[in-house]
């Protein structure tokens, strides 16, 4: 998956006429979060759970609500803060 994400360019290439096109940055963290959460949702639904988009309930984009028998569970993807790509072990 990581390889696929990094094969996407972060900028649009120049047009065939040599004219520069607008620069569009791709937020790789957002793409990865969306991909993972879509797979999680598919898996949970295949296991018989009801999964709801949390945005409908005022939660942030990408948050899923999993309906349980007695209560709900919120799943929220969180990536490291800006400028950090990996979590480090606590010492």
C-alpha positions as CSV (number, residue, x, y, z in Angstrom):
1,X,0.0,0.0,0.0
2,X,2.8,2.4,0.9
3,X,4.5,1.8,-2.4
4,X,1.2,2.6,-4.3
5,X,0.8,5.9,-2.4
6,X,4.3,7.0,-3.1
7,X,4.0,6.3,-6.8
8,X,1.5,9.1,-7.0
9,X,3.2,12.4,-7.8
10,X,2.8,15.3,-5.4
11,X,2.6,17.8,-8.3
12,X,0.9,17.7,-11.7
13,X,3.4,17.4,-14.6
14,X,3.8,20.1,-17.1
15,X,1.2,20.1,-19.9
16,X,2.4,18.7,-23.3
17,X,2.6,22.2,-24.6
18,X,5.3,23.0,-22.0
19,X,2.8,25.3,-20.2
20,X,3.0,24.8,-16.4
21,X,-0.2,23.6,-14.8
22,X,-1.4,24.5,-11.3
23,X,0.4,22.6,-8.5
24,X,-1.8,20.2,-6.5
25,X,-0.4,18.6,-3.4
26,X,-1.7,15.2,-2.3
27,X,-2.0,14.6,1.4
28,X,-0.5,11.1,1.6
29,X,-1.6,10.7,5.2
30,X,-5.2,11.5,4.4
31,X,-5.1,9.1,1.4
32,X,-3.7,6.3,3.6
33,X,-6.2,7.0,6.4
34,X,-9.1,6.8,3.9
35,X,-7.8,3.6,2.4
36,X,-7.3,1.9,5.7
37,X,-10.7,2.9,7.1
38,X,-12.4,1.8,3.9
39,X,-10.8,-1.7,4.4
40,X,-11.7,-1.7,8.1
41,X,-15.4,-0.8,7.3
42,X,-15.5,-3.6,4.6
43,X,-14.1,-6.1,7.1
44,X,-16.4,-5.2,9.9
45,X,-19.5,-5.3,7.7
46,X,-18.5,-8.7,6.4
47,X,-18.4,-9.8,10.0
48,X,-22.0,-8.7,10.5
49,X,-21.5,-5.3,12.2
50,X,-23.3,-2.2,11.2
51,X,-20.8,0.6,10.4
52,X,-21.9,4.2,10.1
53,X,-19.9,7.3,8.8
54,X,-19.2,9.4,11.9
55,X,-19.5,12.6,9.8
56,X,-23.3,12.1,9.9
57,X,-23.0,12.5,13.7
58,X,-20.7,15.6,13.7
59,X,-17.5,13.6,14.0
60,X,-14.4,14.3,11.9
61,X,-14.0,12.9,8.4
62,X,-12.8,9.3,8.5
63,X,-14.4,8.4,11.8
64,X,-16.5,5.2,11.9
65,X,-19.2,4.3,14.3
66,X,-19.6,0.5,14.9
67,X,-23.0,-0.5,16.4
68,X,-22.8,-3.0,19.2
69,X,-25.6,-4.8,20.9
70,X,-25.6,-2.5,24.0
71,X,-23.4,0.5,22.9
72,X,-21.5,2.0,20.0
73,X,-17.7,2.1,19.3
74,X,-16.0,5.0,17.6
75,X,-13.0,4.2,15.4
76,X,-10.9,7.3,14.5
77,X,-7.7,7.2,12.4
78,X,-5.0,9.4,13.8
79,X,-1.6,10.0,12.2
80,X,1.5,11.6,13.7
81,X,1.5,15.4,14.0
82,X,2.7,17.5,11.1
83,X,6.3,17.0,10.3
84,X,6.4,13.6,12.0
85,X,5.9,10.4,9.9
86,X,6.5,7.6,12.4
87,X,5.7,7.1,16.1
88,X,8.6,6.4,18.3
89,X,8.6,3.9,21.2
90,X,8.3,5.5,24.6
91,X,11.3,5.0,26.8
